[in-house]
Structures are given as structure tokens and as C-alpha cells.
């Protein structure tokens, strides 16, 4: 049964409001998933879903009945609220018709490098949510075993990243750490070669041997990798660019190197 929310003071609405900010997401260890397709994927990929929230209009949709049935089978409560109320809380246009409150899943550095790890991605100080969402999609597509987000990289559980990732935040193991140096040290201790990317390098990425365990590092969209990463990495490599703009989107750069690693391993 779908419960009607009582108004702005309803607990589920108050939770939604708090989860719109990074501090609220961290405090509650929860985030918002928007849209019927992403909510379905949250179910499909075994996310821990606390509750569902629908607009009044969506509550009469056939898709809502299907999603509500899945929720009922595993004891997840469902609520509906007016589009106007949800629009005020989320400040999103158009107002999402279907949402889920989902538990964040994060790994520590030690957990990230436990077991048989052969390919990991690291983003240093990435500050563009859309780029991070696209990068996580490539991380999932290449079967990369995790993504480390260091040095104040944008929150992977913000609405733009979740939406842009198309559900990769559900499938890619994530680790958030403030220290790029600690992440590189942990990777090296686990036997991974650390390959950082930068336009300022004489080494071309395709000349590297990526068949062994590797962590690929991309830097900030504007300034690239830090001096700490440049000095700590085993190799700094560039992706050749033939035009006049000496810069690549970090999602594109990461995808190129990750797929090169997959190509080499499939050909070896």
C-alpha cells in the first residue's frame, strides 16, 4: 500500500530535504535515486533501499504498480506526495516522478585492494559531476574493479553523478579518501603499477605494458594531476592530441586508458 505523506514535516520528506546536501548524505549514509529506470536498476543490482517516493500522478501509472509490487515483496515502504511539494524540496525541474532512498556503499582503501585486484581507477580532485558520472559508466563497462575518489573529488552520490552514471554507482565499488598519496601507497603495496595521465609527458599510454595489475589515475579537469601524484606514480603517460586544444575530458581520458588495458589483456 502506498502511503500519502502528511506534508513538509513528514519524516520521509524531511529525510529527502536533508539528502539534497552532501552533509546530509554523509550523516545518514543515504542518497536519492531518481527516475523509474534507475529505481528499477537499484532493485536489480541489490541496493539497500529504505523507501520509495512517488508523485501523485505517477502513483496511478502501470510502472508504479510494478515497482510498488517489488518493494512490497521485500518490505520496503512506498509513499506518494504532490509534485509541488517534491519540487520545493528537490529544486529539480522537471520534478522526479519516482525516487528511492538508498544506502551508500563505500569501501575502505584496505578493502579496495584486498583479493585479486588487477584494474582500479582513481580520480584526483575531479570537480565536475557530469564528468564523474560518465567516468563511472566507463569504469563499469570495462569491468574495472573499483574507483577511488581522492582530494575532494565531487560527491559520487550527488543527484547529477547518480543520474549521469546511469546506475554505475550501484555496481562499481567506491572508495573516498582525502589523500592521493595514501591511495597510491595502498595500490603499490597491493602490487599494482600506478599509471597517471597528463598532457605533460613524453611517454605515450599505448606504449606501456598494462597487462599486469594497474591503477589508472586522472586528475582535475582544469589543472590535471597534482605534483604529489606526478612524483609518486610509477609512470606518467600522455594521450596524443592532434588538435589545438591540449585537454581531454577526464571521462574520455580514463576510458581510453582503461580500454587499452582491456585490449592488451585480451590480446596477450
N, C-alpha and C positions, 0 to 999 in steps of 0.2 A: 504493500500500500504506500502511495506517495503522500507524504505529509506536507500540509500547507504551512509555510513559515508565518510567524505572527507579526513580523515587522523588523525594523532595523536592530532591535535588541535581541532578536532570536539568536541563540548560541551559534548556529551554523552560519548566520550572516556575519556575526562578529568575527568568527574564525576566518571567513572569506576576506573580510576587511584587513585583518592582520597579515594574511598571507600575500597580500599585494606588495608588501615590502620585504626587503632582504632580511631585516632583523626579525620580523615575524616568522618568516620561513625557517630561519635558523633556530629560533626559540621553540617552535612547535615541531620542528623536524618534518614539516609537511610542505606541500606546494600544490598549485592548482593546475589541472589539466583541462584544456578547453576543446570543445568540438566533439561531435558524435564519433568521428573516426578515431581520434586519439583516445577517447574514453574506451572505445572497443579495444584498442591496442593495449591499453593499460590492463584490461582484463586478460587479453590473450597472452601477454608476457608475464603474467603472475605478479603484478604490482600489488602492494598492500594498500587497498583503497578503503578510506574511512567512511566516505559518504558521497552521494551524488546530489547535484542540484540542477533542476531544470527550470526553464521559463514556463509560465502557464501555457503558452501556445505550444511549446514542444511536448508538454505533458500529454497532449492528445494525438501525438504523432506515432505512427507504427514503429518507428525506430526506438522511440522512448519505451514502448511496451517491451520490446526485445531486450533493451539494456536493463530495464527495471526487473525483468524476469531473471536475468543473470545475477543481478545484485541480490534479489530475494533468496535465491538458491544458496547463497553463501553468507546471508545475514547482514548485508550492507544496507543501511538506511538510505532512503531517497526522499528528497524534498523538492517542492516547487515554490517559486516566487515570481512576482511580477517582473516583466522585462525592465520596467522603470526603476525598481528597487535595485536589481542586479547591475543595471547600468550606472547608477550612482556609486555603488560600491567599487566596481571594477574600473570605471572610467575607460571603458573599451567600446569602440564603435566598429562594427556592429556588436551588440551585446551577445556574448556566447549563449547559445540556446541549451547547451548541455555541458556540465562540468563535473569533475571529480576532484575530491581532496585526497591526495596520495602521499604516502610516507616517502621521505627522501631515502635513497640508498647510497651510502658513501663507504669507501674503503680507506683504511689507513695505508701509509706507504709500505709498511711491512706486509700487509695483506695483499697489496697490489703486486708485489714481487715474489709472493710465495708460489710454490708449484712450478710447473713447466711453462715459463713465460718466454715468448720469442719475439713479440712485437707490441710495443707500447707507444702511445702518443703523449707528448707533453706540450702544453700551451703556456707560454710565459707572458703575463701581463696583457692578455688579449682583452680588449675593451669594447668590442663590437658584438652585440648579442646575436645579430643575424649571421655574422661570420662563424661564431661558435656553434650555432645550431647546424649550419651546413657542414662544418668540420666534423661534428659528431656523427652526422649521416655517413660521411666517408669512412669514419672510424668503424662504424658498424658494417658498412658494405665490404670493407677489406678484411673483416674478421679480426681486427686489432683487438688485443685482449684487455685494453683499458686506456683511459685518458686521465692524465694528471694535469690539474689546473693550478698553476703557481703564480705567485707575485700579484695578488689582487686581480686575477682574471675574472671577468664578469660572471655573475652567478648562473650556473647551468640550469637552475630551477626557476629562473625568471620566465614570465609568460612568452617573451619573444624567443628565447632559446628553446624552450619546450616545444613551441609551435614550429620553429624553424628546423628542429631536429627530426620532426615527423615521428617521434617516438623513440629515437635513439637514446634519449636519456633513460629509457626503461631498460635498454638492452646492453649498453656499454658500461662496464664498471668504471666508476668515477672516484677520483681522489682529489681533495682540495688541500693544498699546502701553501703556506706563505713563502717558503724557502725553496728557490730553484736549486740552490746548491745541495740541500739535503736530498732532494729528489734525484739529482744526478748521482750523488754518492750512493743512494739506495739502489739505483739501477746498476751502477758499476759493481757494487757488492754482490748483486744477483747474477753477475756475469753478462750484462748487456753492454754492447757498444753504444755510445751516445753520439748521435749524429744531429748536429744543429744546422739549421738552414739560414743563409744570409746572402744578400747580393754581393757583399764584400768578401769574396773568397776566390781563390784560384782553382779550387777543386770542384769538379762537376759531379753532381749527385749520382749520375748514371755510371760513373767510373768506380764507384765504391762497391765493395762486396757487402751486400745486405742479406746474405743467406743465413747468417748467424743471428743470435738474439740481438735485437736492436731497440733502442728508444729514439724516436724522432722528435726533435724539438723545433717548434716555430715560435717566433717572438711577436712582440707588439706590432699592430698594424702600421704604426707610424714610424717607430724608431728601431724596430727589429729586436734581435736578441740583446740581452744585457752583456756588459763586459764580463760579469761573473760566469755566464753561460758560455761565452766565447772562449774564455780561458779554461773552463772545466771540461768542455766537451772533448771527446776523442778526436772528432773531425768536424770542421765547419765546411759545409758544401753549398754551392750555389746552383740555382736552376737557370739555365741560359735564357736570356730575354733579348729578343732581336729588335724590339721597337725602341721608342724613345723614353717610355715611362719605365723606370728601373724599379718596379714594385709589383708584387703579386698579392692578391687576396690570400690571407693565411689559410683559408679553407682549400683553395686551389693548390697552394704550395704543399700543404700536408698531403692532399690527395695524390699529387704527382709522386712524392717520395714513397708513400705507403704502397701505392700500386706498383712502383718499381721493385720494392721488396717482394711483393707477391709474385711479380713476373719472374724475378731471378730465382725464387724458390720453386716455382712451377717448372722452370727450365733446367734446374740443376739435377 
